[in-house]
Amino acid sequence: MYNFIFDSDALIKLTHSGCLNKICEIFNCITTTQVKEETVDEGKKRFYPDAEVIEKLIEDNLLIVKKPKKISETNKRLGKGELSVLNLNQEIKTSIIVSDDQTFLRKLEQEKIDFLVPTDLIVLLERLRKINKKEANNYLEGIKVFINEEKYREF
């Protein structure tokens, strides 16, 4: 089974869709300490409701937090969270990065690193028959405001 490594953008969007819990129950879901700091620690300071959801998944061991052994040098275009995800991806075999950060996705494409966007996971759940088409559409509706309309119409 693949290990999905999430950045902040993906965690937040999937929380808003309502399907992050389902994804974490079915797949091996991992994030980094830096992403946890961005989504949970900083999110709670700003009273973002998604911070509580993500924190609960971590407490329930459905979303595993790992610290990469090393973090590559600063990249002006990528934040600490994306850099940590990139490094952790190199350490964990059979992992796929999940992100919707366009700058990060371009970097992954350039380096030929496997990735999925949040909507791909919703479609994957439906194709694996873990959710039905109506549930998939409801989850997609939940993140419609966050995704490119052209991408949304593909579904």
Secondary structure, DSSP 4 states (H G I P E B T S, - for coil): --EEEE-HHHHHHHHHHT-HHHHHHHSEEEEEHHHHIIIIIHHHHTT-HHHHHHHHHHHTTSEEEE--S--PPP-TTS-HHHHHHHHHHHHSTTEEEE---HHHHHHHHHTT--EE-HHHHHHHHHHTTSS-HHHHHHHHHHTGGGS-HHHHHH-
